[in-house]
């Protein structure tokens, strides 16, 4: 059985069409075009805590109704229970915050310790880690397993079609802000071939002759698109980084979401360990695509 939200329902129903699903409340974390993420999260703290309590109560009802034995939670803090064996999946065991680090880490720890196990989608050895100090350190949970990086994409051999792929992810308004900046960038390099992959843009919105837009491609089309592109320009979200690592992509330009400290850390970590280029969103106009 799958627990889905409105934002993930399409993916899960396509990939696991034979499994029954139940709807879970969304955390509905909103971003700002000007305020840093940590400030927006602070303002939404009590609402998010309320959602966690609701999903915890809903889970116990689901366990009783469907006689569930094991629950695997992908970063859903409320999906713990005394009525089933529960596993929490996260790469961010240790938070990186601009303030109140000990206090916020204490909250994170209390929630995670309510689960029977913690699964970390990364390599056990820190020397080849994809997430660095976000997951490696002195573990506070007594039952931690490194399960290796995860990706739903598949490797294929395909000829290069695009010089750059703008691989967009994340919520609004930052999703559209970055898209508009990158579209302007494509106009300035007419000799290059670009692709833009997004969940909210369509071909009708582009009049740029050297750019092709792909809207919400399935896993097969997305796998082909990434491997048909020479350089990937994307956010430094961990799921995206795991996908690029799985497909063996080396050339990438990471643009962390402004104010999202996890992505800022990962971008710098991948710059130091993997040779990725990093460009702050406010510096996109100065970025040279050569």
N, C-alpha and C positions, 0 to 999 in steps of 0.2 A: 504494500500500500504506500502511496505517495502523498505527502502533504505539500500543497502548492499554494502560491499566492498569485494574484492577477498578473504580476510581472514575469513569473516563471512558468505559468500554466502552459503556454504554447510550446515551449521547449520540451517539457516533460511529457505532455500528451502525444507529441510527435515521436519522441524517442522510446516511450514506454506505453504504447497505446493499449496494451492488454492489461495493465495494472489499474486497479481502482484508485481514485484520488479523492482527497478531502481538501477543502479550502481552509487555509490558515489566515489569521489576520496579518496584514502587512505592517512592518515597522514604519513604512512611509517616511523615511528620513528625507527631509528637504534640504536642498543646497541653496546657496545664495550666489549672486553674481558679484558681490562685493565683500561680504563677511566671510572670514575663514571658517572651515568646517567645524573646528572644535567649538567655536562660539555658537553655531547653529545647533550643534548636538547638545550643548549645555542648556539651551533654551527648550529643547525637546525632551529632556531627560525624564521628566515625570510622565509624559505621555508614552514614551518608549517602555518605561517600567510597567505601566498599566497594560500595554500590549503583551509583555512577557508574562504577566500574571494570567491574562486571559488565555494565552496559548497553552500555558501549563495546565490550567483547569480543563481546557478542551482536549488536551492530550490524554489526561486520565479518563475522560469519557470515551475516547476512541479506543484506548487500551481495553477497557471493560467490554465495550460493544463488540469489538472485533477479535478479542482475545490475543492481543499483540504480545509477543515475548521480548523482542528486541527493537529498540528505537535508535536510529542513527540520525543525529542532528547536524546539519551543515550550518554552523554558526547561529542556530536559533537557541537563545539562552533559556527559553522557557520549556524546552522539550526534554526535561528530566522528570523522573518519576520513581517512586518507591514500588510501583506495581509492575515494572518491567526493567530489563537491563538496558541502560542508556549509554550511548557513545556520542561524544562531542567532537566534530571535525573543525579544526582551525589551524591556520599557520601563524596566528597572532596570539601566542600564549603570553608574551610580554609586550605590553603596550608602549608606544612611544607617543608622549603627549607634551605639549609646550608648557603645561603647568599642572600642579596637583598630581604629579605622577604616582606617588605612593598611594594616595587616596583612590584614584581611578583604577590603579592596578589591584588594589584591595577588592574593589567591587567586581572586577573581572575575575579575580581568583575565586571569590565566594561563589559566583555562578558556575564556573567551570568545575569546581570541586564537588558539585552536586551530581555530576555524571559519574558513571562507573569507570569509563575509560575516556582517554583523549587520543584521537588519531591526528597526526600531523602530516599533511601531504607534502613531504620534503624528504631529502636524503638524511640518513642518520648522521653521516659524517659532516661536520660543520665546514670542512675544507671544500666540499663540493655543494654546499647548501644553496638553495635558491632564495631563501627568506632570511638568512643571516641571524642576527640576534633577536628577531621577532619570535623565533621558535627554539633557538638553541641557547642554553644556559642551564642554571641549576633549577630543575623542574620541581614545582611545588606539588603537582599531582602525583600520586603514588603509582598510577597505571597509565603511562604514556607510551604510544607506539608511533614510530615514524614509518609511514606506509608508502613513501615514495611520491614523487610528483604525479598529479592526475591531469588527464586531458581526454576529452571526448573526440578530438580530431585524429585523423589518420594520415600517415605519410604516403606520398605518391611521387612519381617522377613526372614532371611536367615542364614544358618550356617556359621561359620567362616572357611575360606579356606586359608587365608594368614596371616602371622604374621605382615608383613609390606607391605604397598602399596606406591610405589613411584609415586605420582601424579604430573606429570610435566605439566607446563604451561608457557606461556610467549614466547617472541621472541628470535631469535638467536642473538649472539652465546651463550648466557647464558643458553639457554635451553639444548643444547648439552653438555656444560661444566658440568652442574649439573648431567645430565644423566650419563655421563662417571664416575663421582665420585661415584655415587650411585651404578652403576653396579660393580665397584671394591669393594664396601662395601659388596654387596651381596655375592661375592666370598669368602670373609673372614668369613662368617657365614653360613657354609653349613648345619647346623642343623635347620635353619630358612627357612620358606617359604615366598617368595617375589613375588610381582606383580609390574610391571612397566606400567604405562599408559601414552602414549605420542601420539602426532600427527605426529611424524616423524620417529619412530622406528617400525620395523617389527619383526616377530618371527624369520626370517632367520638370523637376526643380533645377536641373543643370543645363546651362547653355554653354558650358566650357567644352570645346571640341576635343581637348586632349585628356578629358577625365570621364570615367565611367562610374556610375553609382550602383552599388549593390545593396538592396534593402533586405535585412533579416534573412540571409542565405542559410540553408540547412547545413548540417555538419560536413556533408560531402562537398558542397559548393564552397564553403568557407575554407576547408582544408586545401582545395585546389587554388583558391584565390590567394591565400597567404604564400603558398609555395610557388605561385606564378609571379610573385612580386620580389624585386631585388631588395628593397629596403622597406621596413615597416615603421610607420609613425603612429604611436599609440600611447595611451595612458599606461602608467606603471602599476596597474592593478595586478594582484598576484595571479588570478586565474588567467589573464592574458599572458603573463610572463611564463607560466607553466606551459601554455599552448605553444608559445614560440620556442621554448626549450625543447619540447617534445618533437616539434617539426624541424629542429636543427637550425633555426634562423639565427644568424649572427649579426646581420646588419639591421640596426634598429635605432630609432630616435624616440626617446621616452619623454613624455610631457606629463608630469605629475599634476593631478587635480590641485589647483591652488588651495592651500590651507589644509590639505589632507596629509597629515604627518606620516602615515604609513606609506603612502605612495612616494612621498618625498624621500623617505629613507630607502625604499626599494630602488628608486631611480639612481640614487647615489651609490648604493651597494652594487647594482648591476654595472654601473660605470666603472667602479674600481675592480670588480671581479671578472666582468665579462666584456669589457670594452664598449659598452653601449654609450651612445651619445645622449646627453640630457639637455633639453631645452625647456626653460620655464615658459609658461603660456604667454606671459607678457612680453616675451622676447621672440615670439613666432615671426613677427614681421622682419626681424633681422636674420632669420635662419637662411643659410645658403644651401640650396639643394644642388650639389655638384657630384 
